[in-house]
Amino acid sequence: MKYAIEHIVAYGHKNIRATHKTTFEVTSESWLTPRGDCIIGVKANKTPKDFNVEFKKLIRRDDTIIVAILIANSIIDVVVGRGSHSLTLSDDTRMVFRKSNYTCPKTVMVNANKAAIEINRELVRKLRELGEKAKLHVILLAINQYI
């Protein structure tokens, strides 16, 4: 079995709605309009392009399981999905977690079991109400039992 971990730190924002039905996103940008209904965190300290080589190699496999642990103000939620051989991980601004198999440079997870609308509403409320005072930790754990 092989595993790799990435830890991303982002922040809340007054415009976080988290109502998208098929994705959620974390961005390194500092601003967010109300139209960004998939975004759950801004000012991320990492993007897919920054991920370490071992992590990238592992999540570029179809048989890798990815666990995203979302933590803000002691509220935790967990999202489980898959890696894909189609991941390029080349975006330098956004990371998107998808319920579908679609990939693009910003995709970091496919076949996720949750989208923005399904994330713990108390966690979303804290990110919105506390804004930048709410620190969001996204811990990505990639696990592959076949390596």
SELOKE-304713 format. One record per atom (N, C-alpha, C): x, y, z; residue in one letter. Coordinates in steps of 0.1 Angstrom, whole numbers, padded with zeros to 4 digits, always signed. Each point is the difference from the previous one (the first is absolute). Example, Ala and Ser with C-alpha at 12.3 -4.5 7.8 and 13.67 -1.06 7.14 Angstrom:
2
+0132-0057+0078A;-0009+0012+0000A;+0009+0012+0000A;-0004+0011-0007S;+0009+0011+0000S;-0008+0011+0008S;
END
This chain:
147
+0008-0012+0000M;-0008+0012+0000M;+0009+0012+0000M;-0005+0010-0007K;+0008+0013-0001K;-0010+0011+0003K;+0005+0011+0007Y;-0008+0011+0002Y;+0008+0013-0001Y;-0007+0011-0002A;+0007+0014+0000A;-0011+0010+0005A;+0006+0010+0006I;-0009+0010+0006I;+0004+0014-0005I;-0011+0009-0002E;+0002+0014-0003E;-0009+0007+0011E;+0005+0011+0005H;-0007+0008+0009H;-0001+0014-0005H;-0013+0005-0003I;-0003+0013-0006I;-0007+0008+0011I;+0005+0013+0001V;-0007+0009+0009V;-0007+0011-0008V;-0012+0002+0002A;-0008+0010-0006A;-0008+0008+0010A;-0008+0009-0004Y;-0008+0008+0009Y;-0015+0002-0004Y;-0008+0003+0009G;-0014+0003-0003G;-0002+0013-0007G;-0012+0003-0004H;-0003+0013-0007H;-0015+0002+0002H;-0004+0013+0000K;-0014+0003+0002K;-0009-0005-0011K;+0005-0002-0012N;-0008-0004-0011N;+0000-0015-0002N;+0005-0008+0009I;+0000-0015-0002I;-0015-0004+0002I;-0004-0007-0010R;-0014-0006+0000R;+0000-0015+0000R;+0009-0006-0008A;+0002-0015+0000A;-0013-0006-0004A;-0006+0003-0011T;-0013-0005-0004T;+0001-0008-0013T;+0012-0001-0006H;+0002-0008-0013H;-0003-0015+0002H;-0006-0006-0010K;-0005-0014+0002K;+0009-0010-0005K;+0011+0004-0007T;+0009-0010-0005T;+0015+0001+0003T;+0004+0012+0006T;+0014+0003+0003T;+0001+0008+0013T;+0013+0000+0005F;+0003+0011+0009F;+0014+0004-0003F;+0004+0012+0003E;+0013+0006-0004E;+0006+0008+0011E;+0014+0000+0000V;+0008+0008+0009V;+0009+0008-0010V;+0001+0013+0002T;+0007+0009-0009T;+0011+0008+0008T;+0011+0003-0007S;+0010+0009+0006S;-0003+0014-0002S;-0011+0003-0007E;-0004+0014-0002E;-0006+0006+0014E;+0001+0013+0002S;-0004+0005+0013S;-0014+0005-0001S;-0006+0001-0012W;-0014+0005-0001W;-0009-0011-0005W;-0013+0003+0003L;-0010-0010-0004L;-0013+0008-0002L;-0007-0002-0011T;-0013+0006-0003T;-0011-0010+0004T;-0012+0005+0003P;-0011-0010+0003P;-0002-0010-0011P;+0004+0002-0012R;-0002-0010-0011R;+0009-0012+0002R;+0011+0001+0008G;+0009-0012+0002G;-0006-0010+0010G;-0011-0006-0004D;-0008-0009+0009D;+0007-0013+0003D;+0011-0003-0006C;+0007-0013+0003C;+0012+0003+0010C;+0004+0012+0002I;+0012+0003+0007I;-0002-0001+0016I;+0009-0007+0006I;-0001-0001+0015I;+0011+0007+0007I;+0011+0004-0007G;+0011+0006+0006G;+0008+0009-0010G;+0005+0011+0006V;+0008+0009-0009V;+0014+0002+0007V;+0009+0006-0008K;+0014+0003+0005K;+0007-0013+0004K;-0002-0011-0008A;+0007-0012+0002A;+0015+0001-0001A;+0007-0006+0008N;+0015+0001+0000N;+0006-0010-0010N;-0008-0008-0007K;+0005-0010-0010K;-0011-0001-0011K;+0005-0004-0011T;-0008-0003-0012T;+0004-0014-0005T;-0007-0006-0009P;+0004-0013-0005P;+0014+0000-0006P;+0004+0011-0006K;+0014+0001-0005K;+0010-0001+0010K;-0003+0004+0013D;+0010-0001+0011D;+0001-0013+0007D;-0009-0009-0003F;+0000-0013+0007F;+0013-0007-0002F;+0004-0008+0010N;+0013-0007-0001N;-0001-0011-0010N;+0012-0004-0005V;+0001-0009-0011V;-0006-0014+0004V;+0002-0005+0012E;-0005-0013+0004E;-0016+0001+0000E;-0005+0010+0005F;-0015+0002+0001F;-0006+0000-0014F;+0006+0008-0009K;-0005+0001-0014K;+0001-0014-0006K;+0011-0007+0002K;+0001-0013-0007K;-0011-0010+0005K;-0003+0001+0013L;-0009-0009+0006L;-0015+0003-0005L;-0004+0013+0000I;-0013+0003-0004I;-0003+0000-0015I;+0011-0002-0008R;-0002-0002-0014R;-0002-0015-0003R;-0005-0008+0009R;-0003-0014-0002R;-0015-0002+0002R;-0007-0007-0008D;-0014-0003+0001D;-0004-0008+0012D;+0010-0008+0006D;-0003-0008+0011D;+0004+0006+0013D;+0002+0013+0000T;+0004+0007+0013T;-0013+0006+0006T;-0001-0002+0013I;-0011+0007+0008I;+0005+0012+0006I;-0008+0011-0001I;+0004+0013+0006I;-0010+0004+0010I;+0005+0003+0012V;-0008+0004+0011V;+0003+0015+0003V;-0010+0009-0001A;+0002+0014+0003A;-0007+0002+0014A;+0008+0004+0009I;-0004+0004+0014I;-0001+0015+0000I;-0012+0005+0002L;-0003+0014+0001L;-0002+0004+0015L;+0008+0009+0005I;+0000+0004+0014I;-0001+0016+0001I;-0010+0005+0007A;+0000+0014+0002A;-0007+0002+0014A;+0007+0007+0009N;-0006+0003+0013N;-0005-0012+0007N;+0008-0011+0000S;-0003-0013+0006S;-0012-0007-0006S;-0004+0004-0011I;-0011-0007-0007I;+0007-0008-0012I;-0004-0012-0001I;+0007-0009-0009I;-0010-0006-0010I;+0004-0001-0012D;-0007-0008-0010D;+0010-0008-0008D;-0005-0011-0006V;+0009-0008-0008V;-0006-0003-0013V;+0008+0001-0011V;-0004-0003-0013V;+0009-0011-0006V;-0006-0010-0006V;+0008-0011-0006V;-0003-0001-0015V;+0011-0001-0007G;-0001-0001-0015G;+0012-0008-0005G;+0003+0002-0013R;+0010-0008-0007R;+0010+0009-0007R;+0011-0006-0003G;+0010+0006-0009G;-0003-0004-0014G;+0007+0005-0010S;-0002-0003-0014S;+0013+0002-0008S;+0002-0009-0009H;+0011+0001-0009H;+0000+0013-0009H;-0012+0006-0001S;-0002+0012-0008S;+0003+0013+0008S;+0004+0000+0013L;+0003+0012+0007L;+0013+0006-0005L;-0001+0013-0003T;+0013+0007-0004T;+0006+0008+0012T;-0009+0004+0009L;+0004+0007+0012L;+0009+0012-0003L;-0003+0007-0010S;+0008+0011-0005S;-0005+0014+0003S;-0012+0001+0006D;-0006+0013+0003D;+0008+0007+0011D;+0002+0013-0001D;+0007+0007+0010D;-0009+0010+0008D;-0013-0003+0000T;-0010+0009+0007T;-0010-0008+0008T;-0006-0011-0006R;-0011-0007+0005R;+0002-0015+0001R;-0007-0006+0010M;-0001-0014+0000M;-0015-0004+0002M;-0005-0009-0009V;-0014-0004-0001V;-0001-0014+0003V;-0010-0003+0009F;-0004-0014+0004F;-0013-0003-0007F;-0001-0011-0008R;-0011-0002-0009R;-0007-0013+0003R;-0014+0000-0001K;-0007-0012+0001K;+0000-0008-0013K;+0003+0006-0010S;+0001-0006-0013S;+0014-0005-0003S;+0002-0006-0012N;+0014-0004-0005N;+0007+0011-0008N;-0006+0011-0002Y;+0006+0011-0008Y;+0013+0005+0006Y;+0010+0002-0008T;+0012+0005+0005T;+0004+0012-0009T;+0007+0009+0007C;+0007+0012-0007C;+0012+0003+0009C;+0007+0011-0003P;+0013+0003+0007P;-0003+0002+0015P;-0012+0004+0004K;-0002+0003+0014K;-0007-0011+0008K;-0003-0011-0006T;-0006-0012+0006T;+0010-0007+0009T;-0004-0003+0013V;+0009-0007+0008V;-0007-0013+0006V;-0013-0002-0003M;-0007-0012+0004M;-0012-0002-0009M;-0002-0012-0004V;-0012-0004-0007V;-0009-0010+0008V;-0012-0002-0004N;-0009-0009+0007N;-0001+0003+0015N;+0000+0013+0003A;-0002+0004+0014A;-0014-0004+0005A;+0000-0003+0013N;-0013-0004+0005N;-0008+0012+0005N;+0006+0012-0001K;-0007+0012+0004K;+0003+0012-0009K;-0009+0009-0002A;+0002+0013-0007A;-0002+0011+0011A;+0002+0012-0004A;-0001+0011+0009A;-0013+0000+0008A;-0011-0003-0006I;-0013+0001+0006I;-0001-0011+0011I;+0008-0010+0000E;-0001-0011+0010E;+0010+0001+0011E;+0009+0010-0001I;+0010+0002+0011I;-0008+0005+0013I;+0005-0004+0011N;-0005+0003+0013N;-0004+0015+0000N;-0013+0003+0002R;-0005+0013+0000R;+0005+0009+0011R;+0003-0006+0011E;+0006+0008+0011E;+0014+0005-0003E;+0008-0009-0007L;+0013+0004-0005L;-0001+0011-0010L;-0009-0001-0009V;-0002+0010-0010V;-0005+0013+0006V;-0009+0000+0010R;-0004+0012+0007R;+0011+0007+0007R;+0009-0008+0006K;+0011+0006+0007K;+0010+0007-0010K;+0002-0006-0011L;+0009+0005-0010L;-0006+0013-0006L;-0013+0001-0001R;-0006+0012-0005R;-0001+0011+0011R;-0004-0003+0011E;-0003+0010+0011E;+0014+0005+0006E;+0009-0008+0001L;+0013+0004+0006L;+0010+0006-0010L;-0004-0003-0013G;+0009+0005-0011G;+0014-0004+0002G;+0009+0009-0002E;+0015-0003+0000E;+0004-0004+0014E;-0008+0001+0010K;+0004-0004+0014K;-0002-0015+0001K;-0007-0006-0010A;-0002-0015+0000A;+0011-0006-0009A;+0008-0008+0006K;+0011-0007-0007K;-0005-0013-0004K;+0001-0004-0013L;-0005-0012-0005L;+0013-0009-0003L;+0000-0012+0006H;+0011-0009-0003H;-0006-0011-0009H;+0007-0002-0011V;-0004-0011-0009V;+0011-0010+0000V;-0002-0012+0006I;+0011-0010+0000I;-0004-0010-0010I;+0008-0002-0010L;-0002-0010-0010L;+0009-0012+0002L;-0007-0011+0002L;+0007-0013+0002L;-0002-0009-0012L;+0010-0003-0007A;-0001-0009-0012A;+0005-0014+0004A;-0008-0010-0002I;+0003-0014+0004I;-0001-0009-0011I;+0010-0009-0003N;-0001-0010-0010N;+0005-0013+0006N;-0009-0010+0000Q;+0004-0013+0006Q;+0007-0009-0010Q;+0000+0004-0013Y;+0006-0009-0010Y;+0014+0003-0004Y;+0006+0010+0007I;+0014+0003-0003I;+0009-0006+0010I;
END
